[in-house]
Amino acid sequence: MNKSDLVRAIAADADVTNKAGEEMLKAFANNVMKAVAKGEKVSLVGFGSFATITRKARPGRNPATGAKIRIPAKKVPKFVPGKEFRDMLS
């Protein structure tokens, strides 16, 4: 399923136009990204949780030269599926 398929599915389920469905999807994604960027956790019971985690700095190697490098710590988004979502896959 790609974005346009998802927009059509949302529009059909909500009984709105495809344009309104696209706006709903954009609003959802933008609000989740803003919250996670601020360090907040977004929990949707049954679906899952979006959060920010910090990866520790670690040693690494430059694949081209083989030289040792230091990979800096950084923050990355993380999604953990909820029980209902996990159970759907079983």
N, CA, C and O atoms as a GROMACS GRO file, in nm:
protein
  360
    1MET      N    1   0.085  -0.117   0.000
    1MET     CA    2   0.000   0.000   0.000
    1MET      C    3   0.090   0.124   0.000
    1MET      O    4   0.180   0.136   0.083
    2ASN      N    5   0.065   0.213  -0.093
    2ASN     CA    6   0.140   0.338  -0.096
    2ASN      C    7   0.052   0.451  -0.041
    2ASN      O    8  -0.060   0.427   0.004
    3LYS      N    9   0.104   0.575  -0.044
    3LYS     CA   10   0.034   0.688   0.015
    3LYS      C   11  -0.103   0.710  -0.049
    3LYS      O   12  -0.201   0.731   0.022
    4SER      N   13  -0.112   0.705  -0.182
    4SER     CA   14  -0.240   0.730  -0.247
    4SER      C   15  -0.342   0.621  -0.213
    4SER      O   16  -0.461   0.649  -0.199
    5ASP      N   17  -0.297   0.496  -0.201
    5ASP     CA   18  -0.387   0.387  -0.159
    5ASP      C   19  -0.438   0.412  -0.018
    5ASP      O   20  -0.556   0.393   0.011
    6LEU      N   21  -0.348   0.456   0.070
    6LEU     CA   22  -0.387   0.485   0.208
    6LEU      C   23  -0.485   0.601   0.214
    6LEU      O   24  -0.581   0.596   0.290
    7VAL      N   25  -0.462   0.705   0.136
    7VAL     CA   26  -0.553   0.820   0.131
    7VAL      C   27  -0.692   0.775   0.087
    7VAL      O   28  -0.792   0.815   0.147
    8ARG      N   29  -0.698   0.692  -0.017
    8ARG     CA   30  -0.828   0.643  -0.064
    8ARG      C   31  -0.898   0.559   0.043
    8ARG      O   32  -1.020   0.569   0.060
    9ALA      N   33  -0.822   0.476   0.114
    9ALA     CA   34  -0.881   0.392   0.220
    9ALA      C   35  -0.934   0.477   0.334
    9ALA      O   36  -1.042   0.452   0.386
   10ILE      N   37  -0.857   0.578   0.374
   10ILE     CA   38  -0.901   0.669   0.482
   10ILE      C   39  -1.027   0.742   0.438
   10ILE      O   40  -1.123   0.752   0.514
   11ALA      N   41  -1.027   0.794   0.316
   11ALA     CA   42  -1.143   0.868   0.264
   11ALA      C   43  -1.267   0.779   0.261
   11ALA      O   44  -1.376   0.822   0.297
   12ALA      N   45  -1.249   0.654   0.217
   12ALA     CA   46  -1.364   0.562   0.210
   12ALA      C   47  -1.416   0.530   0.350
   12ALA      O   48  -1.538   0.529   0.372
   13ASP      N   49  -1.326   0.503   0.446
   13ASP     CA   50  -1.369   0.468   0.582
   13ASP      C   51  -1.435   0.586   0.652
   13ASP      O   52  -1.529   0.567   0.730
   14ALA      N   53  -1.385   0.707   0.626
   14ALA     CA   54  -1.440   0.826   0.692
   14ALA      C   55  -1.555   0.888   0.612
   14ALA      O   56  -1.616   0.986   0.657
   15ASP      N   57  -1.584   0.832   0.496
   15ASP     CA   58  -1.691   0.882   0.409
   15ASP      C   59  -1.670   1.030   0.376
   15ASP      O   60  -1.760   1.113   0.388
   16VAL      N   61  -1.545   1.060   0.331
   16VAL     CA   62  -1.510   1.196   0.288
   16VAL      C   63  -1.442   1.187   0.152
   16VAL      O   64  -1.418   1.078   0.101
   17THR      N   65  -1.412   1.302   0.093
   17THR     CA   66  -1.344   1.304  -0.037
   17THR      C   67  -1.198   1.262  -0.021
   17THR      O   68  -1.143   1.263   0.089
   18ASN      N   69  -1.136   1.225  -0.134
   18ASN     CA   70  -0.994   1.189  -0.130
   18ASN      C   71  -0.909   1.306  -0.082
   18ASN      O   72  -0.811   1.287  -0.011
   19LYS      N   73  -0.945   1.428  -0.122
   19LYS     CA   74  -0.870   1.547  -0.078
   19LYS      C   75  -0.878   1.561   0.073
   19LYS      O   76  -0.777   1.590   0.137
   20ALA      N   77  -0.996   1.542   0.130
   20ALA     CA   78  -1.011   1.550   0.275
   20ALA      C   79  -0.934   1.438   0.343
   20ALA      O   80  -0.874   1.459   0.449
   21GLY      N   81  -0.934   1.319   0.284
   21GLY     CA   82  -0.858   1.207   0.337
   21GLY      C   83  -0.709   1.236   0.339
   21GLY      O   84  -0.639   1.200   0.433
   22GLU      N   85  -0.661   1.301   0.231
   22GLU     CA   86  -0.520   1.337   0.225
   22GLU      C   87  -0.484   1.441   0.332
   22GLU      O   88  -0.379   1.432   0.395
   23GLU      N   89  -0.573   1.538   0.353
   23GLU     CA   90  -0.550   1.638   0.457
   23GLU      C   91  -0.547   1.574   0.595
   23GLU      O   92  -0.468   1.613   0.681
   24MET      N   93  -0.635   1.475   0.617
   24MET     CA   94  -0.637   1.404   0.745
   24MET      C   95  -0.506   1.329   0.768
   24MET      O   96  -0.450   1.333   0.877
   25LEU      N   97  -0.458   1.262   0.665
   25LEU     CA   98  -0.332   1.188   0.676
   25LEU      C   99  -0.215   1.283   0.701
   25LEU      O  100  -0.129   1.255   0.785
   26LYS      N  101  -0.211   1.396   0.628
   26LYS     CA  102  -0.104   1.496   0.648
   26LYS      C  103  -0.108   1.551   0.790
   26LYS      O  104  -0.004   1.565   0.854
   27ALA      N  105  -0.227   1.582   0.839
   27ALA     CA  106  -0.241   1.637   0.974
   27ALA      C  107  -0.192   1.537   1.078
   27ALA      O  108  -0.121   1.574   1.172
   28PHE      N  109  -0.229   1.411   1.061
   28PHE     CA  110  -0.183   1.307   1.153
   28PHE      C  111  -0.031   1.296   1.152
   28PHE      O  112   0.032   1.301   1.258
   29ALA      N  113   0.028   1.282   1.034
   29ALA     CA  114   0.172   1.266   1.022
   29ALA      C  115   0.247   1.387   1.076
   29ALA      O  116   0.346   1.372   1.148
   30ASN      N  117   0.201   1.508   1.043
   30ASN     CA  118   0.268   1.629   1.091
   30ASN      C  119   0.264   1.641   1.242
   30ASN      O  120   0.363   1.678   1.304
   31ASN      N  121   0.150   1.610   1.302
   31ASN     CA  122   0.139   1.620   1.447
   31ASN      C  123   0.223   1.515   1.518
   31ASN      O  124   0.283   1.544   1.622
   32VAL      N  125   0.229   1.395   1.465
   32VAL     CA  126   0.314   1.291   1.524
   32VAL      C  127   0.461   1.334   1.512
   32VAL      O  128   0.536   1.322   1.610
   33MET      N  129   0.504   1.382   1.395
   33MET     CA  130   0.643   1.422   1.376
   33MET      C  131   0.681   1.538   1.468
   33MET      O  132   0.790   1.539   1.524
   34LYS      N  133   0.592   1.638   1.483
   34LYS     CA  134   0.620   1.750   1.571
   34LYS      C  135   0.637   1.705   1.716
   34LYS      O  136   0.731   1.746   1.784
   35ALA      N  137   0.548   1.620   1.762
   35ALA     CA  138   0.553   1.572   1.900
   35ALA      C  139   0.681   1.491   1.925
   35ALA      O  140   0.749   1.512   2.026
   36VAL      N  141   0.712   1.400   1.835
   36VAL     CA  142   0.831   1.316   1.852
   36VAL      C  143   0.958   1.401   1.844
   36VAL      O  144   1.054   1.376   1.917
   37ALA      N  145   0.960   1.502   1.757
   37ALA     CA  146   1.076   1.592   1.746
   37ALA      C  147   1.098   1.669   1.876
   37ALA      O  148   1.212   1.701   1.910
   38LYS      N  149   0.989   1.699   1.950
   38LYS     CA  150   0.999   1.769   2.078
   38LYS      C  151   1.038   1.674   2.191
   38LYS      O  152   1.060   1.718   2.304
   39GLY      N  153   1.048   1.545   2.162
   39GLY     CA  154   1.084   1.447   2.264
   39GLY      C  155   0.964   1.385   2.333
   39GLY      O  156   0.981   1.310   2.430
   40GLU      N  157   0.844   1.415   2.285
   40GLU     CA  158   0.724   1.357   2.343
   40GLU      C  159   0.699   1.219   2.286
   40GLU      O  160   0.743   1.186   2.176
   41LYS      N  161   0.627   1.137   2.362
   41LYS     CA  162   0.588   1.005   2.316
   41LYS      C  163   0.442   1.013   2.270
   41LYS      O  164   0.358   1.072   2.340
   42VAL      N  165   0.412   0.955   2.155
   42VAL     CA  166   0.276   0.952   2.103
   42VAL      C  167   0.228   0.807   2.110
   42VAL      O  168   0.281   0.720   2.040
   43SER      N  169   0.129   0.782   2.195
   43SER     CA  170   0.078   0.646   2.214
   43SER      C  171  -0.063   0.635   2.160
   43SER      O  172  -0.151   0.713   2.198
   44LEU      N  173  -0.085   0.539   2.073
   44LEU     CA  174  -0.217   0.510   2.018
   44LEU      C  175  -0.250   0.367   2.060
   44LEU      O  176  -0.198   0.271   2.003
   45VAL      N  177  -0.336   0.354   2.160
   45VAL     CA  178  -0.367   0.224   2.218
   45VAL      C  179  -0.411   0.126   2.109
   45VAL      O  180  -0.499   0.156   2.028
   46GLY      N  181  -0.347   0.010   2.107
   46GLY     CA  182  -0.377  -0.093   2.009
   46GLY      C  183  -0.294  -0.082   1.884
   46GLY      O  184  -0.257  -0.183   1.824
   47PHE      N  185  -0.262   0.041   1.842
   47PHE     CA  186  -0.183   0.062   1.720
   47PHE      C  187  -0.035   0.061   1.751
   47PHE      O  188   0.040  -0.019   1.693
   48GLY      N  189   0.010   0.149   1.842
   48GLY     CA  190   0.151   0.152   1.876
   48GLY      C  191   0.192   0.286   1.932
   48GLY      O  192   0.110   0.374   1.954
   49SER      N  193   0.324   0.299   1.954
   49SER     CA  194   0.380   0.421   2.012
   49SER      C  195   0.495   0.472   1.927
   49SER      O  196   0.577   0.394   1.877
   50PHE      N  197   0.500   0.603   1.912
   50PHE     CA  198   0.609   0.670   1.844
   50PHE      C  199   0.689   0.743   1.951
   50PHE      O  200   0.630   0.807   2.039
   51ALA      N  201   0.821   0.736   1.946
   51ALA     CA  202   0.905   0.803   2.045
   51ALA      C  203   1.040   0.836   1.983
   51ALA      O  204   1.070   0.795   1.871
   52THR      N  205   1.119   0.910   2.058
   52THR     CA  206   1.255   0.943   2.018
   52THR      C  207   1.351   0.864   2.106
   52THR      O  208   1.333   0.861   2.228
   53ILE      N  209   1.450   0.802   2.047
   53ILE     CA  210   1.554   0.735   2.126
   53ILE      C  211   1.688   0.798   2.088
   53ILE      O  212   1.702   0.856   1.981
   54THR      N  213   1.784   0.786   2.178
   54THR     CA  214   1.918   0.837   2.152
   54THR      C  215   2.012   0.718   2.134
   54THR      O  216   2.027   0.635   2.224
   55ARG      N  217   2.075   0.713   2.018
   55ARG     CA  218   2.175   0.610   1.994
   55ARG      C  219   2.307   0.659   2.052
   55ARG      O  220   2.345   0.774   2.033
   56LYS      N  221   2.376   0.572   2.124
   56LYS     CA  222   2.504   0.609   2.184
   56LYS      C  223   2.611   0.625   2.077
   56LYS      O  224   2.602   0.568   1.968
   57ALA      N  225   2.712   0.705   2.109
   57ALA     CA  226   2.828   0.716   2.021
   57ALA      C  227   2.898   0.581   2.022
   57ALA      O  228   2.897   0.510   2.122
   58ARG      N  229   2.959   0.545   1.909
   58ARG     CA  230   3.024   0.414   1.901
   58ARG      C  231   3.139   0.419   1.800
   58ARG      O  232   3.143   0.506   1.713
   59PRO      N  233   3.230   0.324   1.814
   59PRO     CA  234   3.339   0.319   1.715
   59PRO      C  235   3.290   0.255   1.586
   59PRO      O  236   3.196   0.175   1.588
   60GLY      N  237   3.352   0.289   1.477
   60GLY     CA  238   3.317   0.232   1.348
   60GLY      C  239   3.436   0.232   1.255
   60GLY      O  240   3.547   0.267   1.296
   61ARG      N  241   3.414   0.194   1.132
   61ARG     CA  242   3.521   0.192   1.031
   61ARG      C  243   3.472   0.255   0.903
   61ARG      O  244   3.357   0.237   0.862
   62ASN      N  245   3.560   0.330   0.839
   62ASN     CA  246   3.532   0.384   0.708
   62ASN      C  247   3.544   0.267   0.611
   62ASN      O  248   3.652   0.210   0.599
   63PRO      N  249   3.436   0.229   0.541
   63PRO     CA  250   3.441   0.112   0.454
   63PRO      C  251   3.537   0.130   0.336
   63PRO      O  252   3.589   0.032   0.283
   64ALA      N  253   3.560   0.253   0.295
   64ALA     CA  254   3.648   0.276   0.180
   64ALA      C  255   3.796   0.262   0.216
   64ALA      O  256   3.874   0.205   0.140
   65THR      N  257   3.833   0.313   0.335
   65THR     CA  258   3.975   0.313   0.372
   65THR      C  259   4.008   0.215   0.483
   65THR      O  260   4.124   0.178   0.501
   66GLY      N  261   3.907   0.172   0.558
   66GLY     CA  262   3.932   0.083   0.671
   66GLY      C  263   3.975   0.158   0.796
   66GLY      O  264   3.999   0.097   0.900
   67ALA      N  265   3.986   0.291   0.787
   67ALA     CA  266   4.028   0.372   0.901
   67ALA      C  267   3.921   0.370   1.010
   67ALA      O  268   3.801   0.370   0.982
   68LYS      N  269   3.967   0.371   1.136
   68LYS     CA  270   3.874   0.376   1.248
   68LYS      C  271   3.816   0.517   1.257
   68LYS      O  272   3.886   0.616   1.241
   69ILE      N  273   3.685   0.523   1.284
   69ILE     CA  274   3.618   0.652   1.301
   69ILE      C  275   3.529   0.644   1.424
   69ILE      O  276   3.499   0.535   1.474
   70ARG      N  277   3.487   0.758   1.472
   70ARG     CA  278   3.394   0.765   1.586
   70ARG      C  279   3.259   0.808   1.530
   70ARG      O  280   3.247   0.916   1.472
   71ILE      N  281   3.157   0.725   1.548
   71ILE     CA  282   3.022   0.757   1.505
   71ILE      C  283   2.955   0.830   1.621
   71ILE      O  284   2.940   0.772   1.729
   72PRO      N  285   2.913   0.955   1.601
   72PRO     CA  286   2.857   1.034   1.712
   72PRO      C  287   2.718   0.985   1.754
   72PRO      O  288   2.648   0.917   1.679
   73ALA      N  289   2.681   1.021   1.877
   73ALA     CA  290   2.547   0.990   1.927
   73ALA      C  291   2.446   1.072   1.847
   73ALA      O  292   2.477   1.182   1.800
   74LYS      N  293   2.326   1.018   1.832
   74LYS     CA  294   2.222   1.094   1.763
   74LYS      C  295   2.085   1.046   1.806
   74LYS      O  296   2.068   0.934   1.855
   75LYS      N  297   1.986   1.132   1.786
   75LYS     CA  298   1.848   1.099   1.819
   75LYS      C  299   1.779   1.048   1.692
   75LYS      O  300   1.798   1.104   1.584
   76VAL      N  301   1.700   0.943   1.708
   76VAL     CA  302   1.627   0.885   1.595
   76VAL      C  303   1.485   0.850   1.638
   76VAL      O  304   1.462   0.820   1.756
   77PRO      N  305   1.388   0.854   1.546
   77PRO     CA  306   1.252   0.816   1.581
   77PRO      C  307   1.240   0.663   1.590
   77PRO      O  308   1.313   0.589   1.524
   78LYS      N  309   1.146   0.619   1.672
   78LYS     CA  310   1.124   0.475   1.689
   78LYS      C  311   0.974   0.449   1.698
   78LYS      O  312   0.900   0.527   1.759
   79PHE      N  313   0.930   0.339   1.635
   79PHE     CA  314   0.790   0.298   1.644
   79PHE      C  315   0.786   0.159   1.705
   79PHE      O  316   0.858   0.069   1.662
   80VAL      N  317   0.700   0.142   1.806
   80VAL     CA  318   0.679   0.011   1.867
   80VAL      C  319   0.533  -0.025   1.847
   80VAL      O  320   0.445   0.044   1.899
   81PRO      N  321   0.504  -0.132   1.773
   81PRO     CA  322   0.364  -0.169   1.749
   81PRO      C  323   0.294  -0.212   1.878
   81PRO      O  324   0.355  -0.272   1.967
   82GLY      N  325   0.165  -0.182   1.886
   82GLY     CA  326   0.084  -0.221   2.001
   82GLY      C  327   0.040  -0.366   1.991
   82GLY      O  328   0.058  -0.431   1.888
   83LYS      N  329  -0.018  -0.416   2.099
   83LYS     CA  330  -0.058  -0.556   2.105
   83LYS      C  331  -0.157  -0.592   1.994
   83LYS      O  332  -0.142  -0.696   1.930
   84GLU      N  333  -0.256  -0.508   1.972
   84GLU     CA  334  -0.358  -0.536   1.870
   84GLU      C  335  -0.293  -0.547   1.730
   84GLU      O  336  -0.329  -0.633   1.650
   85PHE      N  337  -0.198  -0.458   1.703
   85PHE     CA  338  -0.126  -0.458   1.576
   85PHE      C  339  -0.042  -0.587   1.563
   85PHE      O  340  -0.045  -0.654   1.459
   86ARG      N  341   0.032  -0.621   1.667
   86ARG     CA  342   0.115  -0.743   1.666
   86ARG      C  343   0.029  -0.867   1.646
   86ARG      O  344   0.064  -0.957   1.570
   87ASP      N  345  -0.085  -0.871   1.718
   87ASP     CA  346  -0.174  -0.987   1.710
   87ASP      C  347  -0.233  -1.003   1.570
   87ASP      O  348  -0.262  -1.115   1.527
   88MET      N  349  -0.250  -0.891   1.499
   88MET     CA  350  -0.305  -0.895   1.364
   88MET      C  351  -0.210  -0.968   1.269
   88MET      O  352  -0.254  -1.027   1.170
   89LEU      N  353  -0.081  -0.963   1.298
   89LEU     CA  354   0.020  -1.023   1.211
   89LEU      C  355   0.037  -1.173   1.237
   89LEU      O  356   0.099  -1.243   1.157
   90SER      N  357  -0.018  -1.221   1.346
   90SER     CA  358  -0.002  -1.363   1.382
   90SER      C  359  -0.100  -1.451   1.308
   90SER      O  360  -0.100  -1.572   1.327
   0.00000   0.00000   0.00000
